[in-house]
Amino acid sequence: MARFHPLPVAAVDRLTDDSVALTFAVPAELRAEYRHAPGQHLALRRRADGTEVRRTYSICSPAPDPGGDGPHTLRVGVRLVDGGAFSTYALKEITVGDELEVMTPAGRFTLDPAPGLYAAVVGGSGITPVLSIVSTLLAREPAARFCLIRSDRTAASTMFLDEVADLKDRYPERLQLVTVLSREEQQAGLPSGRLDRERLARLLPSLLPVADVAGWFLCGPFGLVQGAEQALRGIGVPRSRIHEEIFHVDVTAAAPGATAGAPAHSTVTARLDGRGGSWPVREGESLLETVLRNRPDAPYACKGGVCGTCRAFLVSGEVRMNRNFALEPEETEAGYVLACQSHPLTEAVEVDFDR
């Protein structure tokens, strides 16, 4: 089960005018709990004006060696969001020595290092988990290669610019780096402009042998990820080779609809951390909201169907998920749902958070 622990801030590094990297020191007794796969994320928690605020940020540091005792530090990237309760706090208030509540790592946007060719299309802060994936892969697997295609507004707004350049210098033959700026012309490289579906469909086959890529990692705003997936499917890439993580969702384009066919009264039974319970669902509640009223330790971070922290196995009953930007098709086919987005369609629903 995911759990929160207080971790001290070991470093606060300004990346751009609107982003920082936070480094947490992990004490020896917690290093096993904070072992992470490349590409996973952390949920950070704080209380502001009596309200609990949780936000999810991807780990950008390499994953620890399999034989080690776990990470000594964890680093995440935070970009300022207009009006963001946590990102504003992170950029303006957090200092070295502060303690933050940090959830143990979660997420399935990961890569187990193996030989082969891999590629990523990222936008903005979508570089964060991919930085962990690339650095871990190239360090552990000498027979692996990676093509990183990244889109940013301007060079000044590009997160982890130096870190990616260092990787390119370290692995010049195995890391192919392609940068596109949407609002600024470059002296060399591709013309400026957005990486939409049509442009990617033309660009990708000219950069690398698409059919040979063992795994594609798409991360960033909803529009970029959706366009990249459509471009890849259009040029014959199987869905099983495409992995996605959404950072920003267009609320209008992806707005959930009303739950139709819901029974007048429903009960949810949930197993969590080895213990079970059954509770009535209030009108309009998601499964997660019902469980949280009775089990405050239920795992969640974003409540928006994006991070996947609240993933649970649907043991029995039927639900409707209003939106899903976290689970892969094979996960939903296997019976997993996002509790934060699931509403009962039957009078009894049972879920298991422990599977």
C-alpha positions as CSV (number, residue, x, y, z in Angstrom):
1,M,0.0,0.0,0.0
2,A,1.1,3.5,-0.8
3,R,1.9,5.5,2.4
4,F,3.0,9.1,3.2
5,H,6.1,9.8,5.1
6,P,7.7,13.2,6.0
7,L,10.8,13.7,3.9
8,P,13.2,16.7,4.3
9,V,13.9,18.9,1.3
10,A,17.6,18.6,0.4
11,A,17.7,20.9,-2.6
12,V,15.6,23.4,-4.5
13,D,16.9,24.0,-8.0
14,R,15.4,26.7,-10.3
15,L,15.0,25.2,-13.7
16,T,13.2,28.0,-15.5
17,D,11.3,31.1,-14.5
18,D,8.3,29.0,-13.8
19,S,9.7,25.6,-12.7
20,V,11.8,24.1,-10.0
21,A,13.3,20.7,-9.1
22,L,12.8,19.5,-5.5
23,T,15.2,16.9,-4.1
24,F,14.1,14.9,-1.0
25,A,16.5,13.1,1.3
26,V,15.4,9.6,2.0
27,P,16.5,8.2,5.4
28,A,18.0,4.7,5.5
29,E,15.0,3.1,7.2
30,L,12.7,4.3,4.3
31,R,14.9,3.6,1.3
32,A,13.2,0.2,0.6
33,E,9.8,1.8,0.6
34,Y,10.9,4.5,-1.9
35,R,12.5,2.2,-4.4
36,H,11.0,3.2,-7.7
37,A,10.8,2.1,-11.3
38,P,12.0,4.6,-14.0
39,G,8.9,6.8,-14.9
40,Q,7.0,6.5,-11.6
41,H,5.7,9.5,-9.7
42,L,5.2,10.8,-6.1
43,A,2.2,12.5,-4.5
44,L,3.0,15.4,-2.3
45,R,0.6,16.5,0.4
46,R,0.1,19.7,2.5
47,R,-2.6,21.4,4.4
48,A,-3.6,25.0,3.3
49,D,-6.4,26.9,5.1
50,G,-7.6,23.7,6.7
51,T,-7.9,21.9,3.4
52,E,-5.7,19.0,2.3
53,V,-4.0,19.5,-1.0
54,R,-2.4,16.7,-3.0
55,R,-0.5,16.9,-6.2
56,T,1.4,14.3,-8.3
57,Y,4.8,15.0,-9.7
58,S,7.0,12.6,-11.7
59,I,10.4,11.4,-10.4
60,C,13.1,12.7,-12.8
61,S,16.1,11.0,-11.1
62,P,17.4,7.6,-12.3
63,A,15.9,4.5,-10.6
64,P,18.2,2.9,-8.0
65,D,20.2,-0.2,-8.9
66,P,18.2,-3.4,-8.5
67,G,20.7,-4.8,-5.9
68,G,20.9,-1.6,-3.8
69,D,19.0,-0.6,-0.7
70,G,16.9,2.1,-2.5
71,P,17.3,5.7,-3.3
72,H,19.2,8.1,-1.0
73,T,17.4,11.0,-2.7
74,L,14.4,11.6,-4.9
75,R,14.0,14.5,-7.3
76,V,10.8,15.8,-8.9
77,G,10.1,18.6,-11.3
78,V,7.3,21.1,-10.6
79,R,6.0,23.6,-13.1
80,L,3.9,26.6,-12.0
81,V,0.2,26.3,-12.9
82,D,-1.9,29.5,-13.0
83,G,-3.7,29.6,-9.6
84,G,-2.1,26.3,-8.6
85,A,-2.3,25.8,-4.8
86,F,0.7,23.5,-4.7
87,S,2.8,24.7,-7.5
88,T,2.7,28.3,-6.3
89,Y,3.8,27.1,-2.8
90,A,6.6,25.0,-4.3
91,L,8.0,27.8,-6.4
92,K,7.6,30.6,-3.8
93,E,7.8,29.1,-0.4
94,I,9.6,25.7,-0.1
95,T,13.2,26.0,1.1
96,V,15.9,23.5,2.0
97,G,15.3,21.9,5.3
98,D,11.5,22.0,5.0
99,E,9.6,18.7,5.5
100,L,6.9,17.6,3.1
101,E,4.5,14.7,3.2
102,V,5.6,12.4,0.3
103,M,3.7,9.3,-0.8
104,T,5.7,6.2,-1.7
105,P,6.2,5.8,-5.5
106,A,3.3,4.8,-7.8
107,G,2.5,4.7,-11.5
108,R,2.8,2.3,-14.4
109,F,4.3,4.6,-17.0
110,T,7.5,2.7,-16.7
111,L,10.2,0.8,-18.6
112,D,12.1,-2.2,-17.4
113,P,15.5,-1.7,-19.0
114,A,16.1,-4.1,-21.9
115,P,18.0,-4.1,-25.2
116,G,16.4,-2.5,-28.1
117,L,15.3,0.8,-29.6
118,Y,12.8,3.0,-27.6
119,A,11.4,6.5,-28.3
120,A,9.4,9.2,-26.6
121,V,7.4,12.2,-27.7
122,V,7.1,14.7,-24.8
123,G,5.8,18.2,-24.3
124,G,6.8,20.7,-21.6
125,S,7.0,19.1,-18.2
126,G,6.3,15.7,-19.8
127,I,10.1,15.4,-20.0
128,T,10.2,14.7,-16.2
129,P,9.4,10.9,-16.1
130,V,11.1,10.3,-19.4
131,L,14.3,11.8,-18.1
132,S,14.3,9.0,-15.4
133,I,13.4,6.4,-18.1
134,V,16.2,7.5,-20.5
135,S,18.9,7.9,-17.9
136,T,18.2,4.6,-16.2
137,L,17.9,2.7,-19.5
138,L,21.1,4.0,-21.0
139,A,23.1,3.5,-17.8
140,R,21.9,-0.1,-17.2
141,E,21.6,-1.5,-20.7
142,P,24.5,-1.0,-23.2
143,A,22.5,-2.5,-26.0
144,A,19.7,0.0,-25.7
145,R,19.1,3.1,-27.8
146,F,16.6,6.0,-27.3
147,C,15.1,8.7,-29.5
148,L,13.8,11.6,-27.5
149,I,11.5,14.1,-29.4
150,R,10.6,17.0,-27.2
151,S,8.4,20.0,-27.7
152,D,8.7,23.3,-25.7
153,R,7.5,26.9,-26.2
154,T,11.0,28.5,-26.1
155,A,14.5,27.5,-25.1
156,A,14.2,29.5,-21.9
157,S,11.1,27.6,-20.9
158,T,12.6,24.2,-21.4
159,M,12.9,22.1,-18.2
160,F,16.0,20.0,-17.6
161,L,17.8,21.5,-20.5
162,D,21.2,20.9,-19.0
163,E,20.4,17.4,-17.8
164,V,19.3,16.2,-21.2
165,A,22.3,17.8,-22.8
166,D,24.6,16.0,-20.3
167,L,22.9,12.7,-21.3
168,K,23.5,13.5,-25.0
169,D,27.2,14.1,-24.3
170,R,27.5,10.9,-22.3
171,Y,25.7,8.7,-24.8
172,P,26.2,10.4,-28.2
173,E,25.8,7.2,-30.2
174,R,22.8,5.8,-28.3
175,L,20.7,8.9,-27.6
176,Q,19.1,10.7,-30.5
177,L,17.7,14.1,-29.4
178,V,15.2,16.1,-31.5
179,T,13.9,19.5,-30.2
180,V,11.0,21.5,-31.5
181,L,10.1,24.9,-30.2
182,S,6.6,26.1,-30.9
183,R,7.2,29.9,-30.3
184,E,10.8,30.4,-31.2
185,E,13.0,29.7,-34.3
186,Q,16.2,27.6,-33.8
187,Q,19.4,28.3,-35.5
188,A,19.6,24.6,-36.5
189,G,17.2,21.7,-36.4
190,L,13.5,21.5,-37.1
191,P,11.3,24.6,-37.9
192,S,9.2,26.0,-35.1
193,G,5.6,25.0,-34.7
194,R,3.4,22.6,-32.8
195,L,3.8,18.9,-33.0
196,D,0.3,17.9,-34.1
197,R,-0.9,14.6,-35.5
198,E,-0.2,15.5,-39.1
199,R,3.3,16.8,-38.5
200,L,4.3,13.8,-36.4
201,A,2.9,11.4,-39.0
202,R,5.4,12.9,-41.5
203,L,8.2,13.4,-39.0
204,L,8.5,10.1,-37.2
205,P,9.3,7.8,-40.2
206,S,12.0,10.2,-41.3
207,L,13.7,10.1,-37.9
208,L,13.9,6.4,-37.1
209,P,12.7,3.0,-38.2
210,V,9.2,3.1,-36.6
211,A,8.6,-0.6,-36.9
212,D,11.7,-1.4,-34.9
213,V,10.8,0.7,-31.9
214,A,10.0,-1.6,-28.9
215,G,8.2,1.0,-26.9
216,W,6.8,4.5,-27.4
217,F,6.4,6.8,-24.4
218,L,4.1,9.8,-24.8
219,C,3.9,12.3,-22.0
220,G,2.6,15.9,-21.7
221,P,-0.5,17.8,-22.4
222,F,-3.6,15.9,-23.5
223,G,-3.6,17.3,-27.0
224,L,0.0,16.4,-27.7
225,V,-0.4,12.8,-26.3
226,Q,-3.6,12.2,-28.2
227,G,-2.1,13.6,-31.5
228,A,1.0,11.5,-31.1
229,E,-1.0,8.3,-30.4
230,Q,-3.2,8.9,-33.5
231,A,-0.1,9.6,-35.6
232,L,1.6,6.4,-34.4
233,R,-1.5,4.2,-35.0
234,G,-1.9,5.8,-38.4
235,I,1.6,4.6,-39.4
236,G,1.0,1.1,-38.1
237,V,2.3,1.0,-34.6
238,P,0.4,-1.5,-32.4
239,R,-1.4,0.0,-29.4
240,S,0.5,-2.4,-27.1
241,R,3.8,-0.6,-27.9
242,I,2.4,2.8,-26.9
243,H,2.5,4.0,-23.3
244,E,0.9,7.3,-22.3
245,E,0.9,9.7,-19.3
246,I,-1.2,12.8,-19.4
247,F,-0.1,15.9,-17.5
248,H,-2.7,18.4,-18.6
249,V,-6.3,17.6,-19.7
250,D,-8.5,19.9,-21.8
251,V,-11.5,19.9,-19.4
252,T,-13.9,20.9,-22.1
253,A,-12.8,18.3,-24.5
254,A,-12.7,15.6,-21.9
255,A,-15.5,16.6,-19.6
256,P,-17.3,13.6,-18.0
257,G,-20.9,13.0,-18.7
258,A,-23.7,12.3,-16.3
259,T,-23.9,8.8,-14.8
260,A,-26.9,7.2,-16.5
261,G,-28.7,4.1,-15.2
262,A,-27.4,4.5,-11.7
263,P,-29.5,2.6,-9.1
264,A,-31.3,4.6,-6.4
265,H,-29.2,2.9,-3.6
266,S,-25.8,1.3,-3.9
267,T,-23.3,-0.3,-1.5
268,V,-19.6,-0.5,-2.1
269,T,-17.4,-3.2,-0.5
270,A,-13.7,-2.4,-0.6
271,R,-10.6,-4.3,0.5
272,L,-7.7,-2.0,1.4
273,D,-4.4,-2.9,3.1
274,G,-5.8,-6.3,4.1
275,R,-9.0,-5.1,5.7
276,G,-12.5,-4.9,4.1
277,G,-15.7,-3.0,4.7
278,S,-19.0,-2.1,3.1
279,W,-20.6,1.3,3.0
280,P,-23.6,3.0,1.3
281,V,-22.9,5.3,-1.6
282,R,-24.3,8.8,-1.3
283,E,-25.9,10.3,-4.3
284,G,-23.4,11.4,-6.9
285,E,-20.4,10.0,-5.1
286,S,-17.6,8.1,-6.8
287,L,-16.4,4.9,-5.3
288,L,-13.3,6.7,-3.9
289,E,-15.4,9.3,-2.2
290,T,-17.5,6.7,-0.5
291,V,-14.4,4.7,0.7
292,L,-12.6,7.9,1.9
293,R,-15.5,8.8,4.2
294,N,-14.8,5.5,6.0
295,R,-11.2,4.8,5.2
296,P,-9.1,8.0,5.0
297,D,-6.1,6.0,4.1
298,A,-7.5,5.1,0.6
299,P,-4.9,5.9,-2.0
300,Y,-5.4,8.9,-4.3
301,A,-3.6,11.9,-5.6
302,C,-5.3,13.9,-8.5
303,K,-8.9,12.8,-8.4
304,G,-9.1,13.6,-12.1
305,G,-8.5,10.3,-13.7
306,V,-4.9,11.2,-14.7
307,C,-2.4,9.8,-12.2
308,G,-3.8,6.2,-11.6
309,T,-3.0,6.2,-7.9
310,C,-6.5,5.1,-7.0
311,R,-6.5,2.1,-9.3
312,A,-8.6,-0.8,-7.9
313,F,-9.7,-4.2,-9.2
314,L,-13.4,-4.6,-9.8
315,V,-14.3,-7.8,-8.1
316,S,-18.1,-7.7,-8.8
317,G,-20.8,-5.4,-9.9
318,E,-20.7,-2.8,-12.7
319,V,-19.4,0.8,-12.7
320,R,-19.1,3.6,-15.2
321,M,-15.8,5.5,-15.4
322,N,-16.4,9.1,-16.3
323,R,-12.9,9.5,-17.7
324,N,-9.7,7.5,-17.8
325,F,-6.3,8.9,-18.7
326,A,-4.2,6.6,-16.6
327,L,-5.1,2.9,-17.2
328,E,-3.8,1.1,-20.3
329,P,-6.4,-0.8,-22.4
330,E,-5.1,-4.2,-21.1
331,E,-5.6,-3.0,-17.5
332,T,-9.3,-2.1,-18.1
333,E,-9.8,-5.3,-19.9
334,A,-8.3,-7.2,-16.9
335,G,-10.9,-5.6,-14.7
336,Y,-9.1,-2.5,-13.2
337,V,-10.9,0.8,-12.7
338,L,-10.1,4.3,-11.4
339,A,-12.0,4.6,-8.1
340,C,-12.0,8.4,-8.4
341,Q,-13.9,8.2,-11.7
342,S,-16.1,5.1,-11.1
343,H,-19.8,5.3,-10.2
344,P,-21.9,2.3,-9.4
345,L,-24.3,0.9,-12.0
346,T,-25.5,-1.9,-9.8
347,E,-26.8,-2.0,-6.2
348,A,-23.6,-3.8,-5.0
349,V,-20.1,-3.1,-6.1
350,E,-16.9,-4.7,-4.7
351,V,-13.4,-3.4,-5.4
352,D,-10.0,-4.5,-4.2
353,F,-7.2,-1.9,-3.8
354,D,-4.7,-4.5,-2.8
355,R,-4.5,-6.4,-6.1
